[in-house]
Amino acid sequence: MSKIHIDVDQVAADMLGDLFERMGGDLKPEDFPNWGVYEDMTKEDREKAYKIMKDPEFWANLPLVDGAKKGVKHLKDFGHEIIWVTAPWKSCPRWEDARRSWIKRHFGNDKVIVSADKEKSVKSGVFIDDKPDNVDDVKRANPNVRCFIFDTPHNKKYSGAPRFTWDDVGKLT
């Protein structure tokens, strides 16, 4: 059995898809080829996004990324321990409660680590994240961790780790 550390947003929760839908415009995750999605938005869109993300109900009701539930179940069936590693959204009151409740509702009583410094939390096993900086930080701090970049439109230019989608879950069993 190994520990598999998984980021939440854009890996298990379709945060951007839901955010853009709630914003009511024509934005799509595919429109943003860089991880800094908010920096690439117009000021008006950014303000609209931040207002939505201040509501804990937004975080509590995110839809799943396609294949996440089945993929995580597959990993658990093979005896892997799933540990969710998620960075806090500090401007949202009760964000952590909403996040933990979302994970429990979709995946059960898995361990959850809330940390903006994921390299301090991931010491062994496997790490999957969509943010290139997080993958690089974990690789640098903990060379024995097998790191994967979760394949999303906003990290297509990144080549520092193998790509992973929920269709690739067999690579980890």
Buried (B, 14 or more C-beta within 10 A) or exposed (E): EBBBBBBBBBBBBBBBBBBBEBBEEEBEBEBBEBBEBEEBBEEEBBEBBBEBBBBBEBBBEBEBBEBBBEBBBBBBEBEBBBBBBBBEBEEBEEBBEBBBBBBEEBBEEBEBBBEEEBBEBBBEBBBBBBBBEBBBBBBEBBEEBBBBBBBBBBBEEBEEBEBBBBEBBEEBE
